[in-house]
Amino acid sequence: MPQLPDDLDAVAVRTWCSLALEALGRERAEIDAINVYPIADGDTGTNLYLTVESAAAAVEAVFAAHETGATAPATADAVRAMAHGALIGARGNSGTILAQLLRGMAGVLADGGDAAPLRRALPRAADAARRAVAHPVEGTVLTVAAAAAESAAGEAPAGEQSDLRTVVHAAYDGALAALAKTPEQLAVLGRAGVVDAGGRGLVAVLGALVETVTGQAPVRGPRTAHGKAPTPVDGGSVVGLPVGGTPVEGGPAGGFPAAGVPVGEGPLDCPEDGVAGPAFEVIYLLEAGDEQVTRLRARLDALGDSLVVVGGDGLWHVHVHVDDAGAAVEAGVEAGRPYRIRITHFATESGHDLRVQAEPAQRAVVVVVPGDGLAGLCTEAGATTVIARPGEPPASGELVDAIRRAHAREVVLLPNDAALRHTAAAAAEQARTEGVRVALVPTRAAVQGIAALAVHEPDRGFDEDVVAMTAAAGATRYAELAVAERQSWTMAGICQAGDILGLIDGDVAVIGADVPATARTVLDRMLAAGGELVTLVLGEDVPDALADALEEHVREGYLAVDTVVYRGGHQRAPLLIGVE
């Protein structure tokens, strides 16, 4: 049996994210099914799952980058990665608020994660989430978060010390009891006989925290810190909150809906029940300063409702419901640099749009690219693109969205990164359940994706097209240049911080002092095995003179080898190289 943590160190944070993802995966459909306030699009459980998926992936990336082997990453690195991953991957109202809750906790837990910091972290997180919502309403996830914080902060009798296990149990118990009371606070929940969907998701996340520090998943019922039984709500049983979809006895206070109840994720600050709300949900990440975001909040608040803006330190996640989606995006452009823009038409999303939809195309290609430049190139070639910005790998939900945007019966998915293999496979599987035929070509680099896209022919048979694209990608060797961040052992020897690394097919093959010389050595190594075409993808800060010099190097040293050059824009590597 693994040793239980005495504080929330990096390993415990990793375990928490993994268990929370598992819990939301188990309960996702049920949480989707109880969301009745006020828009029937039924995706709260899915949104929370995708948000935590992004947080967990960011934490895994920290562990993958930690090369000492003997020790785990620092706690601060893990909790900040968790918060950042949730921020960039947040989906919907509930996911956006959960991201702010995790960010609020990370600000305290980065300095230590035992009982005392956690008791401070939970109130800070609840307060930060409430301030992020333009017009908070009780009976929502905000109420559940506040109750968890209050219960954790007040669980220890005067003069007594508490341990981490007591604190997390108190937070969970407080959240579960508050969840049972949400139908009393929101009339629409009471009429439907359901608890708040976002609040139930938060209970699942806190339950995963209990399991992390105690080794046992909590039962479906709170206990007090000192063993006293909870008080039933309105004749119902708090302990009776079910895992499944059957209402409990005693009325709606503790119940979930039976199958077939109309569902939908609702904002926390929307028009009264029965009044039609805005038509679009607009979400984007925004690079902007605090002053610009303050003005943005005021402008978006006037445009629509369900406004939630979370983040800080120059990066924000914006969520709003509006009738004029263009105006909401334009407001973001005026405030800073918006990206990962997602616009959802509620009626279309929930299947209630009676207008005739465009006929889907027969086939499309969805490609993940590392920068804006390649996104433009692939878009011109007819592909639907997803940008993987440095430190921000796309989650499976974002790839599913791209497959939907492609609006085709058949889709070829090019992840262009070995680390995205499982994410892309999950997205493909989800799209298949929606009736789309998806083929995943396991491209490991952007230059392989370019090669595959170059031979794509939508008019030939699907299987034939996939085989041709896979063959083209497989025949393309790939390399990239990177800057070493620290001294470490590599396949090519010991590198020092600041050295230029030449990675061929994912392994360090060359250690150099500057980009031009290292690039030439990498090209020579790759072309020694032959080749007909060299592809160079330059980062945004790399001068054109480098491309000219490398093109001349290839022309003088290798007869009949052509070179093509693309601008990749803001990408992780200063130079990507492909040889086919």
Residue, then its C-alpha position, 0 to 999 in steps of 0.5 A: m500500500p502506498q504511503l499516505p501523504d502528510d501534506l499536499d506535495a507534488v506527488a499528492v497533487r499528481t494523485w489528486c488530479s488523477l483521482a479527480l479525473e477518474a471520479l469525473g469520468r465516472e460521474r460525467a454523464e450523471i452530472d450532465a443529466i442533472n443540469v437544468y439551470p437554465i439552458a438545456d445543453g447538458d454538458t457540465g460534467t463534460n466541461l468539468y472533466l475536460t478542465v481537470e483533464s487539462a490540469a492533470a496533463a499540465v502536472e504530468a508535463v512537469f513530472a516528465a520534464h523533471e529529469t533528476g529521477a531521485t526526487a519529485p518536482a517541487t510542490a510549487d511547480a506542481v500546484r502552479a501547473m495544475a492551476h495553469g492547466a485548468l485555466i487554459g483548458a477550462r470549459g463552460n461556466s463550471g470549468t471556468i470557476l473550477a479553474q479559478l478555485l484551483r488557482g486560488m488554492a495554488g497561490v497558498l499551497a505553493d508555499g506548503g500544503d499541510a493542514a494549516p495552508l489548506r485551511r487558508a487556501l480553501p477560503r481564498a479559492a472560494d473568494a476568488a471564484r466568487r469575485a470572478v463571477a459578475h453576478p453571483v447567485e446562491g445555490t450554485v457551485l459558488t455556494v458549495a465552494a464557500a461551504a467547503a471553505e467554511s467547514a474546513a476553516g472551522e473544523a478544529p476546536a479552539g486550542e487544538q491542532s488539526d491534521l490534513r486528513t481532518v481538514v479535507h474530510a471537513a471540506y468534503d462534508g461541508a460541500l456535500a451538505a451544502l450541495a443537498k441544500t441547493p434546491e432550496q436556494l434555486a427554485v428551478l432546482g427544487r422543481a426539477g428535484v435535482v442538486d446543482a450540477g456544478g456543485r456536484g462536480l466540485v464534491a467529486v473533486l473534493g472526494a478525490l482529495v479525500e481519497t488522496v490523503t486517506g487512501q479511501a474514497p469517501v462514502r456518499g454522506p458527510r460526517t462532522a469532524h468529530g463524528k456527529a451525524p449530520t442533520p437531514v434537510d427538509g425531511g430528506s436524508v443528507v446521507g442519502l445522496p445517491v450515485g445514480g439517477t433515482p431521486v431519494e425519498g424526502g423530496p428534491a433536497g437530496g435527489f438526482p433526476a430520473a432518466g429523461v429529465p430535460v438537462g442543460e448547463g446553466p450560467l450562474d447569473c442568468p435571466e429568471d427561469g422561463v425568460a429566453g437568454p442569449a444565443f451564444e456562449v463565447i470563450y477565449l484565452l486572453e493575454a492582457g493587463d489588469e487595467q485592460v481586463t477591468r474595462l473588458r469586464a464592464r463592456l462584456d457585462a453590458l453585452g450579455d450575462s453569465l460573465v466569468v473572467v478568471g486568471g491573472d499575471g497577464l493570462w485570462h480565461v473569458h466566458v460570457h453568454v451574448d447575442d452578439a458573439g462578434a462584439a464579445v470577441e472584438a472586445g477581447v481584441e481591443a483589450g489584448r490578444p485573444y486566442r483559442i476562441r470558441i463560440t457555441h450556438f446554444a440552440t444548435e448545440s442542444g439540438h433545438d435549432l430547426r433551421v436547415q444545417a449545411e450538408p457535411a463535407q465527405r472528408a476533412v483533415v484536422v491538424v495540430v500545429p505549433g504556431d500561427g504561421l503553420a496554422g495559416l498554411c494548413t488552413e490554406a490547404g483546406a485543413t481545420t487547425v488546432i494551435a498547440r502553443p508553448g506549454e499549452p497542449p490541447a486537451s481531447g475536448e479541443l480536438v473533438d471541437a475541431i472535428r466538429r468544426a470540420h463538419a465532415r463524415e470522414v476526418v483524418l486527424l494529425p496530432n503532430d506530437a508523440a505526447l498527444r497520442h493518447t489525447a488524440a486517440a480519446a478525441a477520435e473515439q469520442a467523435r466516432t460515438e457521434g457518427v464521424r468516421v475518424a482515422l488517426v495518423p500518428t504523426r509525431a512532428a509538424v513536418q510529418g503533418i505537412a508531408a501527410l497533408a501534401v498528399h491528401e486527396p479527398d476524392r479518392g477512397f478514405d482508406e486509400d487516402v489514409v494509407a497515402m498520408t500515413a506513408a508520407a508521414g512515415a517517410t519524413r524524418y524530423a528534427e528540431l532545435a532547442v535550447a537546453e534549460r539546465q545541465s543534463w545527460t543526453m544521448a550526445g553527451i552532457c549539455q550545459a544550460g544555454d547549449i543548442l540541442g539538435l534533436i533527430d526523431g526525438d533524441v538529442a543527436v547534436i550539442g552545439a554553441d549556436v543555431p546556424a552551426t547546429a542546424r548545419t550539423v543536423l542537416d548533414r546527419m539527416l541527409a547522409a541517409g538520403g533525401e529529396l526534400v528538406t522542409l524548414v520551419l522557422g520560429e518567429d524570432v529566427p532571421d530569414a538569413l538563417a533560412d537562406a544560409l541553410e538552403e545554400h548549404v543544402r544546394e551546395g552539398y546535396l545535388a537534386v535535394d530541394t528546400v522549402v521554407y515556412r514561417g511557423g510563427h510563435q512556436r516552441a522550437p526556433l527551427l523545425i526540420g523535415v527530410e523526405 
